[in-house]
Amino acid sequence: MKKHNFSAGPCILPKDVMQKASEAVIELDGIGLSLIEISHRSKEFVAIMEKARSLALELLGLEGKGYSALYLQGGASLQFLMVAYNFLENKAGYINTGTWSSKAIKEAKLLGDVLEVASSKDKNFNYIPRGYVVPNDLDYLHLTSNNTIFGTQIKEFPDTKVPLICDMSSDIFSRQMDFSRFDLIYAGAQKNMGPAGTTLVVVKDEILGDVSRKIPSMLDYQVHLSKDSMFNTPAVFAVYVSMLTLQWLKDLGGIAAIEEINEKKASLIYSEIDLNPLFNGFAKKEDRSSMNATFTLTDESLKDTFDEMWKEAGINGLNGHRSVGGYRASMYNALPLDSVGVLVDVMSDLERRG
Ligand SMILES: *Cc1c(COP(=O)(O)O)cnc(C)c1O
């Protein structure tokens, strides 16, 4: 039986996508060859790459608005460095909302001055800072839209005069936004749009090319753009499955449709966390993530019982990250509402048992 997969990443993907992807590994669309044995320069794969690039822009509402999409390697973690390589001339600003932001800051510091404009480190990142002032002389401001580990999410983005760069690894394509407010968006595919191995980068063309340092080819967005995301061999399988996942999302009705389902899932779990006296939410209420719900038991002696109960119910991947402890229910786009229902039933069963 398929488990209810709450894994934080790599994580659940739509069943139909996995079915189609597994077939393509044997034979791609009746061409007598496997997806993973054809040249990335073949017309079949070039079409897949172009479709994956255009679907990303279309779903984000950025088609024809001066943006380009790339599928790169090295994960979101390489973007921490690439962003600085391509845009950090003098000083960049970062909002530090968790482990991933901190890692992005560490890489940027290798190349220039970094101003930590705001941070929620004082409370183990259980909230999103507000009311900070963004200086106008920064090369860019970097944010993390959803903090996968701590379960917080930025609901309102600051108005800035400087370019806005955002790590959206764990909530891209999950909620509607005016994406044209951002100058560069990146996301490791393995949270909400595909398997591990590729990273989506969406960049506003006009912000490229201003930095004075020499950029190694593999780290230069302009090099990748000039080669239509084929400067070197792309992660063909990961790009293909990402393309299928974006097509699945488009067929479903796009971001607007999935956002509605995501909100239902989030309100189901959070109302249980709030009503059930055996659980405490970790994140501050107004900053709660609709993707990753973090919570703890009020009575640690119930841990073994609860763990046994959710495993028995066919739930996978509920353990919290070690820096928060407790539990984390990751509810990415492909997780059905029913799975959240199963988890909530287990939580209320625990209360009934006392
Ligand atoms: C998982 C994650 C990362 C790291 O992604 P990799 O692809 O493993 O480098 C970065 N940022 C956020 C917000 C994440 O959730």
Ligand as a Chemical Component Dictionary entry (heavy atoms), coordinates in Angstrom:
data_LIG
# 
_chem_comp.id                   LIG 
_chem_comp.type                 NON-POLYMER 
_chem_comp.pdbx_formal_charge   0 
_chem_comp.three_letter_code    LIG 
# 
loop_
_chem_comp_atom.comp_id 
_chem_comp_atom.atom_id 
_chem_comp_atom.alt_atom_id 
_chem_comp_atom.type_symbol 
_chem_comp_atom.charge 
_chem_comp_atom.model_Cartn_x 
_chem_comp_atom.model_Cartn_y 
_chem_comp_atom.model_Cartn_z 
_chem_comp_atom.pdbx_ordinal 
LIG C1 C1 C 0 16.110 21.998 0.696  1  
LIG C2 C2 C 0 16.376 23.448 0.625  2  
LIG C3 C3 C 0 17.604 23.958 0.160  3  
LIG C4 C4 C 0 18.756 23.071 -0.242 4  
LIG O1 O1 O 0 18.527 22.484 -1.452 5  
LIG P1 P1 P 0 19.618 21.562 -2.182 6  
LIG O2 O2 O 0 18.994 21.358 -3.505 7  
LIG O3 O3 O 0 19.757 20.324 -1.364 8  
LIG O4 O4 O 0 20.885 22.322 -2.240 9  
LIG C5 C5 C 0 17.751 25.319 0.092  10 
LIG N1 N1 N 0 16.760 26.156 0.461  11 
LIG C6 C6 C 0 15.579 25.709 0.928  12 
LIG C7 C7 C 0 14.519 26.683 1.311  13 
LIG C8 C8 C 0 15.345 24.338 1.021  14 
LIG O5 O5 O 0 14.171 23.888 1.473  15 
# 
loop_
_chem_comp_bond.comp_id 
_chem_comp_bond.atom_id_1 
_chem_comp_bond.atom_id_2 
_chem_comp_bond.value_order 
_chem_comp_bond.pdbx_ordinal 
LIG C1 C2 SING 1  
LIG C2 C3 SING 2  
LIG C2 C8 DOUB 3  
LIG C3 C4 SING 4  
LIG C3 C5 DOUB 5  
LIG C4 O1 SING 6  
LIG O1 P1 SING 7  
LIG P1 O2 DOUB 8  
LIG P1 O3 SING 9  
LIG P1 O4 SING 10 
LIG C5 N1 SING 11 
LIG N1 C6 DOUB 12 
LIG C6 C7 SING 13 
LIG C6 C8 SING 14 
LIG C8 O5 SING 15 
# 
